[in-house]
Amino acid sequence: MPTSDDVPALTPNQILALVVLMSEARELDNNELKELAGFALTGADNVKLEKKLGLVETNRSHRPFSHQLTEQGWRVMRQLHTTEPPKAGKSSSRTILTLLGNLHRSLEQLQRTHGVKVSVGEFFMQHAEPAAEGDAESRIRVAYAALAAKPGDWVGLADLRDELTDLRRDEVDDALLALLDQDGVRIIPAANTKALTNRDLAAAVKIGGEDNHALAIGQP
């Protein structure tokens, strides 16, 4: 789990863009961002969030360009409320950070009092508009970010599937196979099959006729 020291310095517009992408929990094009945030994610802000910090992935295969949070982006959003607001636009940024802080405390209280663990990504994903294409892949990436301590760590498919119980098994399997074509994604069998539980065995995905049990998603 990153600390506030791991959260980079951001401008008010950069914070707002990240918060909108988080709250929608899906890929947004610049027209949608302009409607929701009042501006499109372009120029220096886009370069910093995508190229320099790796918090946003930008799809330039169509116009208008579209954006979504990366695994690192979700991690930063889990810690953003612990930072001081930027001097420029301090009042509005402080309001946003206060709201995020209250959200995190509410989720922590839910876990303490009811034993229900809900990540920030899961919370917003429940309320997001469903995406027809690539939704399962995005859900897997969000679930992975919630489970992994850092990009590239191995996450058991059994734990991953527990985060995706509203999706059909074949949807998750197909999305896992599709993700293998993307940079930084690895799915492997367990090295010690004797240590696998029945839960691990049931969660495996077949690739090339072999059962695989763990997923890692690193930086592309």
N, C-alpha and C positions, 0 to 999 in steps of 0.2 A: 504494500500500500504506500503510495507516495505521500510525502509530507508537504506542508505548505512551501518548503524550500524548493520543491520540485516544480512548482507552478510558475511558469514564466510571466514576465511583466507583459501586460496586455493593455491596449487602449480600450476606452468605453465601447467603441464600435466593434472591436474584436470580441469583447466579452459578450455583447448583445448577439452577435452572429452565432457564437458558440451556444449561448443559452437557447436561442430559437431552434438551432439544429438538435439540441438535446431534447427540448420539450416536444418537438415533432417526431423525434426518433425515427427519421427516415431521410431519404435523399431529397433535397429541395433544390429546385432550379433558381436562378437569379430573379426571375419574375416573382416566384413565391416568396423568396427572401425579401424582395423589395416591398411586397404587400405586407408581410408579417413584421419585418424589422425596420422598414422605411428606407432601406438601401440594399443594393446588390453587393455580393462579396467579390470584389474585383481589385485590381491594382496591388498596391503595397500590402493591404490587409490580407488578400488572398495569398500572396507570396509568403508572408510571414507565417500564416496559419498552416499553409500546406507545405511549402518547400523548407522553411527554416525550422518549424516546430513539429511538423508531422501530426498536427491535431485534426486536420481536415483532409479528406480525399476529394479532389475535384475531377469530375468527369467532363472531359473536353471533346467527347465523341459526338456531341450534338450541341445545338444552340437553342436557348441560352444554356450556358454551362450549369452544371448542378454539383452540389456539395453534400457530404455527409461526414459525421464524426468518425475518426479512426479509433482503434482500441486505445491508443494513447490519449486521444481527445476525450474519450469517456472517463479515463482515469483522472485526467486533469479536472474534469467537471465534478468529480467526486470530492475534490479538494479545494475547488475555487473559492468556496465560502470562507476558508481559513485565511485568506490573504487580505491585505489592505487594498482598498479601491484606488484606482489611479487618480492622480491629482486633478487631471482634466475630467470634467463630468463626474466629479466625486459624488455628488448627491444622488444622481440616478444610479450610478454603479453601486453605491452603498446599499440602495434599496434592493437591487437585484441580489447582491451577496447576502443581505439579511434574509431575503425570501429563500434562497438556496440553503442557508444555515438552518432555517426552520424546517425545511423539507427533510434535511438529513437527520435532524433531531427526532422528527416524527417517525421516520423509518426505523431509527435505532430504538425508539420507544416501542414501536410495534413488535420488534424482535424480542425486546426484554419482557414485555408483558404478555405477549401471545405466542412467542416462539416462532413467529413468521418472519423469515428473512426475505426482504425484497430489495433488490439493488435499484439504484437510480435508473439504470437503463431499463430494467423490467417495469418499473413504475410507469415511466413514460411510454414504453412500448405498449402497455395495456390500453392506453388512451389514444394511441396514434392511429391515423387513418391507415388501413391495411394497404400494402403495395401489392399489385397483382404479380409483378415479375421481380424475382430476386429477393422476395420478402424473407424466405427461409434462410437465405445466405446472410442477410443483414441481421436476422435474429440470432444466428449462430455466432456471428462476430460480436454482437452485444453480450450474449451469454458468456462467451469466452473471456471477454474483457472483465466481466464481473467475477469470474472464477480464477483467472490467472493473476499471480502477483506481479508479473511483468511480461511484456511481449516475448514470445518464444518459449515460455514455460509450458510444460506438458499438462494437459487437462484430460482427465478420464472421460470417455464418451458416456459413461453411466451418469456422471455428475452433469455433463452437458445436457443430456436428454431430460434430466430432472428439471432443467430450466426452460424446457420447450414442450411441456406436456400438452399444450393446446394445439401443437402441430402433429400431423400424422407421421408415423414412422417413415413411410416411404418419402415424404416431403423432406424430412431431415436427412435421410440417406442420399437422396438425389442432390440436395444442396451441399452435403459434405463432398460428394464426388465432383461437383462443379467447382468447389473452392480449391480443389487440388490443382486446377489449371491456373490459379492465381499465385503471384509471387509471395513467398514467405509462409505458405501453408504446407504443413506436413501432417500426415496421419500414419501411424505405425502400429504394428502388433506389439503386445507386451513381451518383454524380454524373458520374463519368468512366468510362464503360463500357469504354473502350479500355484502362484500367489493370487490368481484371479478368483473372484467370487462369482456366484451365480448371477449376480447383478451385472458384473463386468462382462460376463459371457453373453448375457442377453442383450447388452447394449452395443455389442460389436457391429461394425459395418464391414461387409465383404468387399475387398478390392483385389481383383485378379484371383479370385477363388480363395483368398486368405482372410481370416478374421483380423480386424484391426481395432485397437482399444483406446488409443490416445490421440489427441489433437494438439498441435502447436501452431500458433499464428504469430509470426514475427513481423518486423518492419519490412515492407517491400524493398 
